[in-house]
Amino acid sequence: MKPQITLLLLLALLIAAAPSAGAAQPAASYQLFLPNLAAGAAPPSVFGVEAARVDAPGAPPALAALQLSWLRRNSLRWSEIEPVENGGYRWDGPATRALEADMVQAARLGLNLILIVHGSPAWAVTPGTGSCGPIAPAKQAAFERFLSAAVARYSRAPFYVRYWEIGNEPDGPQTDGALQWGCWGDPADPYYGGRAYGALLKRAYQAVKAADPRSQVFNGGLLLDRPYDRQTGDGRSARFLEGMLEAGAGGSFDMLAYHSYSHYDGTPDGVLGAADWKPAYLRGLLARYGVSRPLINTESALLCATATPACVQAQAFAVPRMYARAMRDDLRGLIWYLFDSDSFRNTALVEPTAPATPRPAYAAYLQARTALAGQRYLGPVTGLPAGVEGYRFSSGGRVTIVLWANTPRAVQLALGPAAALRCAEWDGAAFLCAAPGGALSVEARPGARYISYGSP
């Protein structure tokens, strides 16, 4: 472990948050801090994670040190709360109680909790499908009532939940099992089941807003394996969103949620490469239907089939690339999956059994959050050599450049008057830099490097 990371976590454990200029801080005693509930408050930053457990020993300080905006949690299960039709709601089940403890902890940390609602009881689903599958039309009114009760319960103290995600990857294929991801996908339907889900989403949206007008609704984050090819018919599952819009659900989500992963291939960008096709594709589909909604990526990571040292280091190098590009693509959030679990391709930022023990990706995340949150995206750095990628951001009279390259390359940057020049590595460690006459010579490396200059 690097000495500066050890020191960081020690400080985090003591004060529950690493300080940064201008950012509101939760007190060490975890008093409620809810900056995004007030009218006119600054919008959340792009930074977020999904956690398997928020109140595990060591997890709250490690989360607080990152000063995230978003925390996603899976999930509020209808089947546990209303196992018997018309049998009343049971809020005392063990999974629900554990989830409620995490909601309270998230509120204490000042995080915008995205709560996934899914897991239908057997009596409510379409025959032949599992708890993740389509809710039978005759039972959708019951789902509305349950959702209204959940929002009424959890939108107030001490939970303060404001963001509701209706299902998880509903465009997954139907199954008779009980999965953590949705399974509304119908291969026999031209729109792959999207119209049926869209019809439910309209009802869910009205139920949430009636119970708490301040709450925001997300569609279940779309799996979206590949784009639909109208010539060959390949990728028909991508028509799920079209089906939602055909059903008139374009006004029934406040943000369009989707998922996007990359698999390690020896580089930090993985098989996905430097550009994700999904934001432009989704915006194009929305535009065809006259719909304009912000995008949020509610699951993303560089996946490691095995946690080799090379792949773990590549994840650390991937983090700043992903968040700089998310800001470039004007996403409202990007959720790293997962913060504290290796259950999905070894993606934990911290050791799952010891959240106070960070991995390299944690240090990279902390540095990206410290350097970029609150910044305004200016555009790409122009004139870079082939193979070098870089972007410019600004805030309060300072400009921050982030750049990287899979193969180290010398770069010349014309900064102009470079007052208070500061340079940092991917993990926040400072490196010496100087810009005589406003010209900076620097080497772009696989780990992002940050160059900041301007008003002190």
C-alpha positions in Angstrom: 0.0 0.0 0.0 1.3 3.5 -0.9 2.1 5.6 2.2 -0.1 8.4 1.1 -3.1 6.0 0.8 -2.5 4.7 4.2 -2.4 8.2 5.6 -5.6 9.1 3.7 -7.5 6.2 5.2 -6.3 6.9 8.7 -7.5 10.5 8.3 -10.8 9.3 6.9 -11.4 6.9 9.8 -10.8 9.8 12.2 -12.8 12.6 10.6 -15.1 10.6 8.3 -14.4 12.7 5.3 -11.3 14.0 3.4 -11.7 17.8 3.1 -11.7 19.7 -0.2 -12.1 23.4 -0.8 -15.6 24.6 -1.1 -17.3 21.3 -0.4 -19.8 20.8 2.4 -18.6 18.2 4.9 -20.6 15.7 7.1 -19.6 16.0 10.7 -17.6 13.3 12.4 -20.7 12.3 14.3 -22.6 11.9 11.0 -25.2 14.6 11.5 -27.7 14.7 8.7 -26.3 16.6 5.7 -28.8 16.8 2.8 -27.4 19.4 0.3 -29.4 18.3 -2.7 -32.9 18.5 -1.2 -33.0 22.3 -1.0 -34.4 24.3 -3.8 -31.6 25.9 -5.8 -28.9 23.6 -4.4 -26.0 22.7 -6.7 -26.7 19.6 -8.8 -24.9 16.3 -7.9 -21.5 15.6 -9.5 -21.0 12.7 -11.8 -19.2 10.6 -9.1 -21.0 7.6 -7.6 -20.6 4.0 -6.6 -22.9 1.0 -5.9 -22.3 -0.6 -2.5 -23.2 -4.1 -1.4 -23.4 -2.8 2.2 -23.1 0.8 3.5 -23.0 0.3 7.2 -20.3 -2.4 7.3 -17.4 -1.6 9.7 -15.1 0.8 8.0 -17.3 1.4 5.1 -18.9 4.8 6.1 -15.5 6.6 6.5 -14.1 5.1 3.3 -17.3 6.3 1.4 -17.2 9.7 3.2 -13.6 10.3 2.1 -14.6 10.0 -1.5 -17.2 12.7 -1.1 -19.5 11.1 -3.6 -22.7 12.5 -5.0 -24.4 9.2 -5.8 -24.8 5.9 -4.0 -26.8 3.1 -5.6 -28.2 0.3 -3.6 -29.9 -3.0 -4.6 -32.6 -3.5 -3.7 -36.1 -3.0 -2.2 -37.9 -6.3 -2.9 -41.7 -6.2 -3.2 -41.8 -9.9 -2.6 -40.4 -9.5 1.0 -42.7 -6.7 1.9 -45.9 -8.1 0.4 -45.5 -11.9 0.1 -49.2 -12.5 0.4 -51.7 -10.7 -1.8 -53.7 -8.2 0.2 -51.9 -9.5 3.3 -50.5 -6.0 4.2 -47.0 -4.7 4.1 -44.2 -6.2 6.2 -41.4 -3.8 6.7 -39.6 -5.9 9.3 -38.0 -8.6 7.1 -34.3 -9.0 7.6 -33.3 -7.9 4.1 -35.5 -4.8 4.4 -34.2 -3.9 7.8 -30.6 -4.2 6.5 -31.5 -2.0 3.6 -33.1 0.6 5.9 -29.9 0.8 7.9 -28.0 1.5 4.7 -30.5 4.2 3.8 -30.0 5.9 7.1 -26.3 5.7 6.8 -26.4 7.1 3.2 -28.5 10.1 4.5 -25.9 10.7 7.2 -23.2 10.8 4.6 -25.1 13.3 2.5 -25.4 10.9 -0.5 -28.1 10.8 -3.1 -29.3 7.2 -2.8 -30.6 5.5 -5.9 -32.9 2.8 -4.6 -33.7 -0.1 -7.0 -37.2 -1.5 -6.6 -37.8 -5.0 -8.0 -38.4 -8.6 -7.0 -42.1 -9.2 -7.5 -44.0 -11.7 -5.4 -45.0 -14.9 -7.2 -48.7 -13.9 -7.1 -48.0 -10.7 -9.1 -45.9 -11.9 -12.0 -47.0 -13.1 -15.5 -47.4 -16.9 -15.3 -44.2 -18.7 -16.4 -41.8 -15.9 -15.5 -39.7 -15.3 -12.4 -39.7 -12.6 -9.8 -37.7 -10.4 -12.1 -40.2 -10.7 -15.0 -43.2 -8.8 -16.2 -45.8 -7.9 -13.6 -49.2 -9.2 -14.7 -51.5 -6.4 -16.0 -54.1 -7.2 -13.4 -51.6 -6.9 -10.6 -50.0 -3.6 -11.6 -52.4 -1.6 -9.5 -51.1 -3.5 -6.5 -47.5 -2.6 -7.5 -48.6 1.1 -7.7 -50.0 0.8 -4.1 -46.8 -0.8 -2.9 -44.6 1.8 -4.6 -46.7 4.6 -3.1 -46.4 3.2 0.3 -42.6 2.7 -0.1 -42.1 6.3 -1.3 -44.2 7.7 1.5 -42.2 5.7 4.0 -38.7 6.3 2.7 -38.8 9.8 1.3 -39.0 11.2 4.8 -36.7 11.1 7.9 -34.6 9.3 8.6 -34.2 7.8 5.1 -34.5 10.7 2.7 -34.6 8.6 -0.5 -35.3 10.8 -3.5 -34.2 8.6 -6.5 -36.1 5.5 -7.5 -35.0 3.0 -10.2 -37.8 0.8 -11.4 -36.2 -2.6 -11.9 -32.7 -3.4 -13.0 -31.8 -4.2 -16.6 -35.4 -5.0 -17.6 -34.3 -5.5 -21.2 -32.7 -8.8 -20.1 -34.5 -12.0 -21.5 -37.4 -13.5 -19.7 -36.7 -16.4 -17.3 -38.6 -18.3 -14.7 -35.8 -17.7 -12.1 -35.3 -15.0 -9.5 -32.5 -12.8 -10.7 -31.0 -9.5 -9.5 -31.5 -8.1 -13.0 -34.8 -7.7 -14.7 -36.2 -10.1 -17.3 -38.9 -8.4 -19.3 -37.3 -9.1 -22.6 -39.7 -10.9 -25.0 -38.1 -12.3 -28.1 -41.5 -12.8 -29.7 -42.3 -9.1 -29.5 -40.9 -6.7 -32.1 -40.0 -4.3 -29.3 -38.6 -7.0 -27.1 -41.1 -6.4 -24.3 -40.4 -2.7 -24.0 -44.0 -1.6 -24.5 -45.1 -3.7 -21.6 -42.4 -2.3 -19.4 -43.2 1.2 -20.6 -46.8 0.8 -19.6 -45.8 -0.2 -16.1 -43.3 2.6 -15.9 -46.0 5.2 -16.6 -48.0 3.9 -13.7 -44.9 3.7 -11.4 -44.0 7.3 -12.3 -47.4 8.6 -11.3 -47.3 6.6 -8.1 -43.9 8.0 -7.1 -44.8 11.6 -7.9 -48.1 11.4 -6.1 -46.4 10.2 -3.0 -43.5 12.7 -3.1 -43.3 15.2 -6.0 -39.7 15.9 -5.2 -38.6 12.3 -6.0 -37.0 11.4 -9.3 -37.7 8.3 -11.2 -35.2 6.3 -13.3 -36.1 3.5 -15.7 -34.4 0.3 -14.8 -30.8 0.7 -16.1 -30.7 -0.8 -19.6 -28.4 -3.7 -20.3 -28.2 -2.7 -24.0 -25.8 -5.3 -25.2 -25.5 -4.0 -28.7 -27.2 -1.5 -31.0 -30.1 -2.6 -33.2 -29.2 -3.1 -36.8 -32.2 -2.3 -39.0 -30.7 -4.0 -42.0 -29.9 -7.3 -40.5 -32.2 -7.3 -37.5 -29.3 -8.1 -35.2 -29.4 -6.8 -31.6 -33.2 -6.7 -31.4 -33.1 -6.5 -27.6 -31.9 -2.9 -28.1 -35.5 -2.1 -29.4 -36.6 -2.3 -25.7 -36.2 1.4 -25.3 -38.1 2.0 -28.5 -40.9 -0.1 -27.1 -41.0 2.1 -23.9 -41.3 5.2 -26.1 -43.9 3.6 -28.3 -45.9 3.0 -25.1 -45.8 6.7 -24.4 -43.3 6.4 -21.5 -41.1 9.2 -22.7 -42.4 11.4 -20.0 -42.2 8.8 -17.3 -38.6 8.9 -16.3 -36.6 11.9 -15.1 -33.2 10.4 -16.2 -32.5 7.6 -18.7 -30.4 5.0 -17.0 -28.2 2.6 -18.8 -25.2 0.3 -18.1 -21.8 0.0 -19.8 -18.9 -2.2 -19.0 -15.6 -3.0 -20.5 -13.6 -6.2 -20.2 -9.8 -6.1 -19.6 -7.8 -6.8 -22.7 -4.4 -5.7 -21.4 -5.2 -2.0 -21.6 -7.2 0.3 -19.2 -9.8 0.9 -21.8 -10.5 -2.8 -22.3 -12.5 -4.1 -25.2 -14.8 -1.1 -25.2 -12.0 1.2 -26.3 -11.8 4.9 -26.0 -15.4 5.8 -27.0 -18.6 4.3 -25.7 -21.3 4.2 -28.4 -24.2 4.2 -26.0 -24.7 7.9 -25.1 -25.0 9.0 -28.7 -27.2 6.0 -29.6 -29.6 6.6 -26.7 -29.8 10.3 -27.4 -30.5 9.6 -31.0 -33.4 7.2 -30.1 -34.9 9.8 -27.7 -34.7 12.5 -30.3 -36.6 10.4 -32.8 -39.5 10.4 -30.4 -39.1 14.1 -29.4 -37.9 13.2 -25.9 -35.0 15.0 -24.1 -33.8 13.5 -20.9 -30.5 13.5 -19.1 -28.5 10.3 -19.2 -27.0 8.5 -16.2 -24.8 5.4 -16.3 -25.9 3.4 -13.2 -23.4 0.6 -13.7 -19.9 0.7 -15.1 -16.4 -0.7 -14.5 -13.4 -2.3 -16.1 -14.0 -6.0 -15.4 -11.3 -8.4 -14.4 -11.9 -12.1 -15.1 -9.2 -12.8 -12.5 -7.8 -10.2 -10.1 -4.2 -10.2 -11.5 -2.0 -7.4 -10.4 -1.9 -6.1 -14.0 -5.7 -6.0 -14.2 -6.1 -4.4 -10.8 -3.7 -1.7 -11.8 -5.5 -1.2 -15.1 -8.7 -0.6 -13.2 -6.9 2.2 -11.3 -5.8 3.7 -14.7 -9.4 3.3 -16.1 -11.1 5.3 -13.3 -10.0 8.8 -14.3 -10.5 8.0 -18.0 -14.1 6.9 -17.3 -15.0 9.9 -15.3 -13.4 12.5 -17.6 -15.3 10.9 -20.5 -18.5 10.9 -18.5 -18.2 14.6 -18.1 -17.3 15.0 -21.7 -20.5 13.0 -22.6 -22.6 15.2 -20.3 -23.7 12.3 -18.1 -25.4 13.2 -14.8 -23.7 10.4 -13.1 -21.5 7.3 -13.5 -21.8 4.6 -10.9 -18.8 2.4 -10.4 -20.0 -1.2 -9.8 -19.0 -2.3 -7.1 -17.5 -0.3 -4.2 -17.0 -3.2 -1.7 -17.7 -6.5 -3.5 -15.9 -8.7 -6.0 -19.0 -10.6 -6.8 -19.0 -9.2 -10.4 -15.6 -9.6 -12.1 -13.4 -8.4 -9.2 -14.3 -4.7 -9.3 -14.1 -3.7 -5.6 -12.5 -0.3 -4.9 -11.7 -1.5 -1.3 -11.1 -5.0 0.1 -14.6 -6.5 0.5 -13.8 -7.9 4.0 -12.0 -4.8 5.1 -13.5 -1.6 3.6 -10.9 0.6 5.3 -8.2 -1.1 3.1 -8.1 0.5 -0.3 -7.1 -0.9 -3.6 -5.2 1.2 -6.2 -8.5 2.1 -7.9 -9.7 3.7 -4.7 -6.7 6.1 -4.8 -7.4 6.8 -8.5 -11.1 7.5 -7.7 -10.3 9.8 -4.8 -7.9 11.8 -7.0 -10.3 12.1 -9.9 -13.1 13.2 -7.6 -10.8 15.8 -5.9 -9.6 17.2 -9.2 -12.7 17.1 -11.3 -15.9 17.4 -9.2 -17.4 20.9 -9.6 -15.4 21.5 -12.8 -16.9 22.6 -16.1 -15.9 20.6 -19.2 -14.2 22.9 -21.8 -13.3 20.4 -24.5 -10.5 18.1 -25.7 -6.9 19.1 -25.6 -6.0 19.8 -29.2 -2.7 19.1 -31.0 -1.9 16.0 -29.0 0.3 13.2 -30.6 -1.4 10.1 -31.9 -2.3 7.8 -29.0 -2.6 10.6 -26.4 -6.0 11.6 -25.0 -6.7 14.6 -22.9 -9.5 17.0 -21.8 -9.7 20.4 -20.3 -11.9 21.5 -17.4 -12.2 24.7 -15.4 -13.5 26.1 -12.1 -13.0 29.4 -10.3 -10.4 30.7 -12.7 -8.3 27.6 -12.7 -7.9 25.1 -15.6 -7.3 21.4 -15.1 -5.9 19.2 -17.9 -6.2 15.5 -17.6 -4.2 13.4 -20.1 -3.1 9.8 -20.6 -1.7 7.4 -23.2 -1.4 3.6 -23.3 2.2 4.0 -24.5 4.2 6.8 -22.9 4.5 9.8 -25.2 6.1 13.2 -24.8 3.6 16.0 -25.0 4.1 19.8 -25.3 1.3 21.9 -23.8 0.9 25.6 -24.5 -0.5 26.9 -21.2 0.1 30.6 -21.6 0.5 32.4 -18.3 0.6 29.3 -16.0 0.2 30.8 -12.5 0.2 28.4 -9.5 1.1 25.4 -11.7 0.4 22.1 -9.9 0.9 18.6 -11.3 -0.3 15.3 -9.9 -0.3 11.6 -10.8 -3.3 9.3 -11.1 -3.1 8.6 -7.4 -2.7 12.2 -6.3 1.1 12.1 -5.8 2.7 15.4 -6.9 5.3 15.4 -9.6 7.6 18.3 -10.5 6.6 20.4 -13.5 7.4 23.8 -14.8 6.2 25.9 -17.8 8.9 28.4 -18.7 7.3 30.9 -21.1 3.9 29.2 -20.6 5.1 25.9 -22.4 5.0 22.7 -20.4 6.8 19.5 -21.5 5.2 16.4 -19.9 5.0 12.7 -20.5 1.6 11.1 -21.0 1.4 7.7 -19.3 -1.2 5.0 -18.8 -2.0 6.5 -15.5 -3.8 9.8 -15.9 -1.8 12.9 -15.1 -3.4 16.2 -13.9 -2.0 19.6 -14.7 -3.8 22.5 -13.0 -3.0 26.2 -13.4 -4.6 29.7 -13.1 -5.9 31.6 -10.1 -4.6 30.2 -6.8 
